[in-house]
Amino acid sequence: MLIKALKLLQAHGIVTRRPYPTVPPTVEYSLTECGRSLELVIDAIQAWGVQNRAALAAR
């Protein structure tokens, strides 16, 4: 699941993937400028989740 999501984010230019020649293999993902532009949106979604946590848990 995580790998699929990261590949999709990479395909859409939200993250970049940087592999390292190590054993075991190591990969680093970073936000692109486009990905960083989502920061305010992600913060708003997180704030909404915190505000509505109790109501959502009650369902």
N, C-alpha and C positions, 0 to 999 in steps of 0.2 A: 504494500500500500504506500509506504513512504517513498520508495524508489519511483513508483508511478507518478506520485504527486510532484516530486522533484524534477522528473523528466518533463512533465507538463509545464511546470514553472520555468524551466530552462528553455523549452520550445517557444514560450511566449515572451521570453526576454526579461523575466522577473528576477531570475537568479543566474549566476554563472557557476560552472563546475570546474574545479581545478584538481586533477588527479596528481598524486605523488608516487614516485617509483619506489615504494616501500613494500616490505613483506611483514605483515599482511598489508594488502592495498589500503591506502588512505586517500580519501577524497574530501575536499573542502568546498562548501557552497557559500557564495556571497551574494548579497543583494546587488542588483544593478542600479543605476540611477532611476530607472523606471520602477524597480522594486522599492527603492527608498521613498519614492513619491507616494507610496501607499501607506506610509507611516501614520498619517492623521486618520485615515479610514480605519486602519487596524486598531488604533488607540480608541476610536469611537466605538467600535464593535466590542472591544474588551470592556470599556466602561459600561456599555449597555448590559453585558453579561453579568458584571458585578452588581449593578443596580437591580437586575431581575433574577438573580440567582435563586432566591427563596421561592418566588412564584414558579420558576421553571422546575425546581426540584419537587414542588408539590404536585405536579402533573403526573 
